[in-house]
Amino acid sequence: MTDNAKRWKPDQPLPIYADRDTCASIVSHFHFPVMPRTIATWPLVARRPNRCVVYDVSEVLEFAKHKFNQSPTYKQG
């Protein structure tokens, strides 16, 4: 991907496929802070066109939502 394609911004539409950096930006915006290395450890289907790993963004968001819903909750204060 080009350098500009990696920098997803909230005002842009979601891509169909994205690399780890872009997926981390998207998940951090919609769910919780995450690093690109964490995305690599998730059980997702990775594709390697031209030796660059990309993920299906809808699958990434679905897994992030699942992780968020399964996280422990507690009251503070």
C-alpha positions as a LaTeX table, in Angstrom:
\begin{tabular}{lrrr}
\hline
Residue & $x$ (\AA) & $y$ (\AA) & $z$ (\AA) \\
\hline
Met1 & 0.00 & 0.00 & 0.00 \\
Thr2 & 1.13 & 3.50 & $-0.54$ \\
Asp3 & 1.99 & 5.68 & 2.41 \\
Asn4 & $-1.25$ & 7.67 & 2.08 \\
Ala5 & $-3.40$ & 4.51 & 1.98 \\
Lys6 & $-2.07$ & 3.45 & 5.40 \\
Arg7 & $-3.30$ & 6.59 & 7.08 \\
Trp8 & $-7.01$ & 5.99 & 7.49 \\
Lys9 & $-8.92$ & 8.93 & 8.93 \\
Pro10 & $-12.39$ & 8.87 & 10.51 \\
Asp11 & $-13.88$ & 10.99 & 7.71 \\
Gln12 & $-12.86$ & 8.40 & 5.07 \\
Pro13 & $-14.94$ & 5.34 & 4.16 \\
Leu14 & $-13.79$ & 2.00 & 5.51 \\
Pro15 & $-11.66$ & $-0.01$ & 3.09 \\
Ile16 & $-12.57$ & $-3.60$ & 2.25 \\
Tyr17 & $-9.04$ & $-4.88$ & 2.96 \\
Ala18 & $-6.36$ & $-3.17$ & 5.02 \\
Asp19 & $-2.90$ & $-3.78$ & 6.45 \\
Arg20 & $-2.17$ & $-4.04$ & 10.19 \\
Asp21 & $-1.47$ & $-0.33$ & 10.66 \\
Thr22 & $-4.75$ & 0.67 & 9.05 \\
Cys23 & $-6.71$ & $-2.01$ & 10.93 \\
Ala24 & $-5.22$ & $-0.80$ & 14.21 \\
Ser25 & $-6.29$ & 2.77 & 13.41 \\
Ile26 & $-9.82$ & 1.65 & 12.59 \\
Val27 & $-10.22$ & $-0.54$ & 15.70 \\
Ser28 & $-8.74$ & 2.21 & 17.89 \\
His29 & $-11.29$ & 4.66 & 16.53 \\
Phe30 & $-14.37$ & 2.43 & 16.87 \\
His31 & $-13.64$ & 0.18 & 19.86 \\
Phe32 & $-10.46$ & 0.38 & 21.96 \\
Pro33 & $-6.77$ & 1.27 & 21.60 \\
Val34 & $-4.78$ & $-1.43$ & 19.84 \\
Met35 & $-1.34$ & $-1.72$ & 18.26 \\
Pro36 & $-0.63$ & $-3.24$ & 14.84 \\
Arg37 & 1.34 & $-6.06$ & 16.47 \\
Thr38 & $-1.75$ & $-7.06$ & 18.43 \\
Ile39 & $-3.74$ & $-7.37$ & 15.21 \\
Ala40 & $-1.15$ & $-9.93$ & 14.03 \\
Thr41 & $-1.90$ & $-12.15$ & 17.06 \\
Trp42 & $-5.66$ & $-12.25$ & 16.51 \\
Pro43 & $-7.12$ & $-15.37$ & 14.82 \\
Leu44 & $-7.94$ & $-13.65$ & 11.52 \\
Val45 & $-7.61$ & $-14.79$ & 7.93 \\
Ala46 & $-4.59$ & $-13.04$ & 6.46 \\
Arg47 & $-4.04$ & $-12.60$ & 2.74 \\
Arg48 & $-0.64$ & $-11.87$ & 1.21 \\
Pro49 & $-1.00$ & $-10.27$ & $-2.21$ \\
Asn50 & 2.42 & $-9.01$ & $-3.30$ \\
Arg51 & 3.93 & $-10.18$ & 0.02 \\
Cys52 & 2.01 & $-7.57$ & 2.04 \\
Val53 & $-0.35$ & $-8.93$ & 4.71 \\
Val54 & $-3.90$ & $-7.58$ & 4.51 \\
Tyr55 & $-7.04$ & $-8.41$ & 6.47 \\
Asp56 & $-10.75$ & $-8.19$ & 5.74 \\
Val57 & $-11.78$ & $-5.06$ & 7.68 \\
Ser58 & $-15.27$ & $-6.38$ & 8.45 \\
Glu59 & $-13.73$ & $-9.51$ & 10.04 \\
Val60 & $-11.33$ & $-7.34$ & 12.07 \\
Leu61 & $-14.17$ & $-5.16$ & 13.35 \\
Glu62 & $-16.30$ & $-8.20$ & 14.15 \\
Phe63 & $-13.51$ & $-9.76$ & 16.22 \\
Ala64 & $-12.78$ & $-6.46$ & 17.97 \\
Lys65 & $-16.46$ & $-6.12$ & 18.86 \\
His66 & $-16.44$ & $-9.67$ & 20.22 \\
Lys67 & $-13.33$ & $-8.94$ & 22.34 \\
Phe68 & $-14.90$ & $-5.74$ & 23.64 \\
Asn69 & $-18.16$ & $-7.48$ & 24.57 \\
Gln70 & $-16.26$ & $-10.29$ & 26.34 \\
Ser71 & $-14.05$ & $-7.97$ & 28.37 \\
Pro72 & $-14.66$ & $-7.74$ & 32.12 \\
Thr73 & $-16.69$ & $-4.83$ & 33.42 \\
Tyr74 & $-16.66$ & $-3.21$ & 36.84 \\
Lys75 & $-17.78$ & $-0.07$ & 38.63 \\
Gln76 & $-15.28$ & 2.54 & 39.63 \\
Gly77 & $-15.56$ & 4.97 & 42.44 \\
\hline
\end{tabular}
